[in-house]
Amino acid sequence: MLLLRTIIVDDEQIARYVLREELEQIQGLVVIGEADNGRSALHIIEENSPDLVFLDLQLPDLGGFEVIHNLNQKPSPPIVVVVTAFDQYAIPALEAGAIDYVLKPVGEPRLIQAVERARRLRQNPPEIAAQLRKIEEVIEPMAKGWSRKIVGKTGDEYVLLDASEVFAFKAEGELVWIITANKKYQATHTLATLQMRLQNTSFRRIHRNALVNTDHIRKMSSMSSQRWLITLGNNLEFIVSKRQANSVRQLLSF
């Protein structure tokens, strides 16, 4: 049986752990590395020349599309299986592009099917290059539309939110909550990752556990010379840390 040397690329540690656990049950496959961002992924791929890469599309530095674009420049690229939570938008397009994917949360039967398809494809290098070209054609326009999409989880469902819908992100221990006008969703990324992805937007870090959309600030109340109380349009209140008070005041022309 052809051995598939495999790398997992996902910025969520739990997602990598779950996927690795499932993959290690599949005969003829060995996971040789993991990466939590696009640049690390390209480095590991360059160093190890894997046969198969499970690639999340949303990464904090180089996105999945940029990783695929770089792989497409190589003479012997690996097979790419896209990992995505974007079932409503991505999967019809991925299927139309005749490329493979697994949907979060990962299901074992679908994972086995993707691995078996990769095993057959590995014996046809020209088809691997053609597959990557198809991925580029399908994902490039989609990636532009996702640049400001936020993924929230409620129960077993994943929801795509426009950034403008989000009032704030609030961390509670290991969990990060997405807060909208009247609902709350579990985020799929850390607060630090969300802040990085939302650079140059109306989102600002106001506390170590909070990131707010300044477009939804209704009022600011001075608690002291270095303390402010922010009230959002849904009446949710946040205290601005001393460290962030100056930047918030400048943003709001105070």
C-alpha positions as CSV (number, residue, x, y, z in Angstrom):
1,M,0.0,0.0,0.0
2,L,1.2,3.5,-0.9
3,L,2.2,5.3,2.2
4,L,0.9,8.9,2.4
5,R,3.2,11.3,4.3
6,T,0.8,13.9,5.6
7,I,0.9,17.4,7.1
8,I,-2.0,19.2,8.9
9,V,-2.3,23.0,8.6
10,D,-4.8,24.7,11.0
11,D,-4.4,27.6,13.4
12,E,-6.7,25.9,16.0
13,Q,-4.8,23.4,18.2
14,I,-7.9,21.5,19.0
15,A,-8.8,21.1,15.4
16,R,-5.3,19.8,14.6
17,Y,-5.5,17.4,17.5
18,V,-8.9,16.0,16.4
19,L,-7.8,15.6,12.8
20,R,-4.5,14.0,13.7
21,E,-6.4,11.5,15.9
22,E,-8.7,10.6,13.0
23,L,-5.9,10.3,10.5
24,E,-3.8,8.1,12.6
25,Q,-6.5,5.5,12.5
26,I,-6.2,5.2,8.7
27,Q,-3.9,2.5,7.5
28,G,-1.1,3.6,5.1
29,L,-1.0,7.2,6.3
30,V,1.5,8.9,8.7
31,V,1.3,12.5,10.0
32,I,4.8,13.9,9.7
33,G,4.1,17.5,10.8
34,E,1.7,20.2,11.8
35,A,1.6,24.0,11.2
36,D,-0.5,26.7,12.7
37,N,0.0,29.4,10.0
38,G,0.7,29.6,6.3
39,R,4.4,30.6,6.5
40,S,5.2,27.6,8.8
41,A,3.2,25.4,6.5
42,L,5.3,26.3,3.5
43,H,8.5,25.9,5.4
44,I,7.5,22.4,6.6
45,I,6.4,21.4,3.2
46,E,9.7,22.6,1.7
47,E,11.7,20.7,4.3
48,N,9.7,17.4,4.2
49,S,8.0,17.1,0.7
50,P,4.8,15.5,2.0
51,D,2.4,13.6,-0.2
52,L,-0.7,15.1,1.3
53,V,-1.7,18.4,3.0
54,F,-4.9,19.0,5.0
55,L,-5.2,22.8,4.7
56,D,-7.5,25.1,6.6
57,L,-8.5,28.1,4.4
58,Q,-8.4,30.7,7.1
59,L,-4.9,31.2,8.6
60,P,-3.6,34.2,10.5
61,D,-0.7,35.2,8.2
62,L,-0.7,33.7,4.8
63,G,-4.3,32.5,4.0
64,G,-5.0,29.1,2.5
65,F,-5.2,30.6,-0.9
66,E,-1.7,32.1,-0.7
67,V,-0.4,28.7,0.5
68,I,-2.0,27.0,-2.5
69,H,-0.6,29.6,-4.9
70,N,2.9,29.0,-3.6
71,L,2.5,25.3,-3.9
72,N,1.3,25.6,-7.4
73,Q,4.7,27.1,-8.4
74,K,6.5,23.9,-7.4
75,P,7.4,21.1,-9.9
76,S,6.1,18.3,-7.6
77,P,3.4,19.8,-5.3
78,P,1.6,17.8,-2.7
79,I,-2.1,16.8,-2.9
80,V,-4.2,19.4,-1.1
81,V,-7.4,18.5,0.8
82,V,-9.2,21.7,1.9
83,V,-10.5,21.8,5.5
84,T,-13.4,24.2,5.9
85,A,-16.3,25.1,8.1
86,F,-17.9,27.1,5.2
87,D,-20.5,24.6,4.2
88,Q,-23.1,27.1,2.9
89,Y,-20.7,29.0,0.6
90,A,-17.6,26.9,0.0
91,I,-18.7,23.4,-0.6
92,P,-20.9,24.0,-3.7
93,A,-18.0,25.9,-5.2
94,L,-15.4,23.3,-4.2
95,E,-17.5,20.6,-5.7
96,A,-17.9,22.6,-8.9
97,G,-14.1,22.8,-9.0
98,A,-13.8,19.0,-8.7
99,I,-11.4,19.3,-5.8
100,D,-11.6,17.6,-2.4
101,Y,-12.5,18.9,1.0
102,V,-13.4,17.8,4.5
103,L,-16.0,19.7,6.5
104,K,-15.5,20.8,10.1
105,P,-16.3,19.0,12.4
106,V,-14.5,16.2,10.6
107,G,-16.4,13.0,9.9
108,E,-14.5,9.7,9.7
109,P,-16.3,8.3,6.5
110,R,-15.7,11.5,4.6
111,L,-12.1,11.7,5.8
112,I,-11.4,8.1,4.6
113,Q,-13.0,8.9,1.3
114,A,-10.7,12.0,0.9
115,V,-7.6,9.9,1.8
116,E,-8.5,7.1,-0.7
117,R,-9.0,9.7,-3.4
118,A,-5.6,11.2,-2.6
119,R,-4.0,7.8,-2.7
120,R,-5.3,7.2,-6.2
121,L,-4.3,10.8,-7.3
122,R,-0.8,10.3,-5.9
123,Q,-0.1,7.9,-8.8
124,N,-0.9,10.6,-11.3
125,P,1.4,13.7,-10.8
126,P,0.0,15.7,-13.7
127,E,-3.4,15.4,-12.2
128,I,-2.1,16.8,-8.9
129,A,-0.9,20.0,-10.6
130,A,-4.3,20.3,-12.4
131,Q,-6.0,19.9,-9.1
132,L,-4.1,22.8,-7.6
133,R,-5.0,25.0,-10.6
134,K,-8.6,24.2,-10.0
135,I,-8.3,25.1,-6.3
136,E,-6.9,28.4,-7.3
137,E,-9.6,29.2,-9.8
138,V,-12.3,28.3,-7.3
139,I,-11.0,29.7,-4.1
140,E,-9.4,33.0,-5.2
141,P,-12.7,34.9,-5.8
142,M,-14.2,33.3,-2.7
143,A,-11.2,34.3,-0.5
144,K,-11.8,37.9,-1.3
145,G,-15.4,37.6,-0.1
146,W,-14.3,35.9,3.1
147,S,-11.8,38.5,4.1
148,R,-14.2,40.1,6.5
149,K,-16.3,37.0,7.3
150,I,-16.5,35.8,10.9
151,V,-17.2,32.2,11.7
152,G,-19.4,31.5,14.7
153,K,-20.5,28.2,16.2
154,T,-23.8,27.5,17.8
155,G,-24.4,23.8,18.8
156,D,-23.4,21.8,15.8
157,E,-23.9,24.6,13.3
158,Y,-21.4,27.1,11.9
159,V,-22.6,30.5,11.0
160,L,-21.0,33.1,8.7
161,L,-21.3,36.7,10.0
162,D,-20.4,39.9,8.3
163,A,-17.9,41.8,10.5
164,S,-20.4,44.7,10.6
165,E,-22.9,42.5,12.4
166,V,-20.4,41.9,15.3
167,F,-20.6,44.2,18.3
168,A,-17.8,42.7,20.2
169,F,-15.6,39.6,21.0
170,K,-15.2,38.6,24.6
171,A,-12.9,36.0,26.0
172,E,-13.9,33.9,29.0
173,G,-11.1,31.6,29.8
174,E,-10.4,29.4,26.8
175,L,-13.6,30.4,25.1
176,V,-14.1,33.5,22.9
177,W,-17.7,34.7,22.3
178,I,-18.9,36.6,19.3
179,I,-21.6,39.1,20.4
180,T,-24.1,40.5,17.9
181,A,-27.1,42.8,18.5
182,N,-29.1,40.0,20.2
183,K,-27.2,36.7,19.9
184,K,-24.0,35.2,21.1
185,Y,-21.9,32.6,19.2
186,Q,-18.7,30.7,20.1
187,A,-15.7,31.9,18.0
188,T,-13.5,29.4,16.2
189,H,-10.3,31.5,16.8
190,T,-8.5,33.1,19.7
191,L,-8.9,36.8,20.4
192,A,-5.3,37.5,19.3
193,T,-6.0,35.9,15.9
194,L,-9.2,37.8,15.5
195,Q,-7.4,41.0,16.3
196,M,-4.8,40.3,13.7
197,R,-7.4,39.4,11.0
198,L,-9.4,42.6,11.7
199,Q,-6.5,45.0,11.5
200,N,-7.3,48.3,9.8
201,T,-11.0,47.9,10.5
202,S,-13.3,49.5,13.1
203,F,-12.4,46.8,15.7
204,R,-10.2,47.8,18.6
205,R,-8.8,45.9,21.6
206,I,-10.0,47.7,24.7
207,H,-9.0,45.1,27.2
208,R,-7.0,41.9,27.3
209,N,-10.3,40.0,27.1
210,A,-12.3,42.2,24.8
211,L,-12.3,43.5,21.2
212,V,-15.1,45.9,20.2
213,N,-16.5,47.3,17.0
214,T,-16.3,51.0,17.5
215,D,-19.1,51.5,14.9
216,H,-21.4,50.1,17.6
217,I,-20.3,52.3,20.5
218,R,-23.2,54.4,21.7
219,K,-21.5,56.2,24.6
220,M,-18.4,56.5,26.6
221,S,-18.5,57.4,30.3
222,S,-15.4,58.6,32.2
223,M,-14.9,56.5,35.4
224,S,-11.5,58.1,36.2
225,S,-8.7,59.9,34.4
226,Q,-7.6,56.6,32.9
227,R,-10.8,54.5,33.1
228,W,-13.7,54.5,30.6
229,L,-16.9,52.7,30.5
230,I,-18.1,51.9,26.9
231,T,-21.7,51.1,26.2
232,L,-22.5,49.4,22.9
233,G,-25.8,49.8,20.9
234,N,-27.1,46.6,22.4
235,N,-26.6,48.0,25.9
236,L,-23.6,45.8,26.6
237,E,-21.0,47.5,28.7
238,F,-17.2,47.1,28.7
239,I,-14.5,48.7,30.9
240,V,-11.5,50.0,28.9
241,S,-8.2,49.1,30.4
242,K,-5.7,51.8,31.4
243,R,-3.3,50.5,28.7
244,Q,-5.9,51.0,26.0
245,A,-7.6,54.2,27.1
246,N,-5.5,56.6,25.1
247,S,-5.9,54.7,21.8
248,V,-9.7,54.5,22.3
249,R,-9.9,58.2,23.1
250,Q,-7.9,59.1,20.0
251,L,-10.0,56.9,17.8
252,L,-13.2,58.6,19.0
253,S,-11.6,62.1,18.8
254,F,-11.8,62.6,22.6
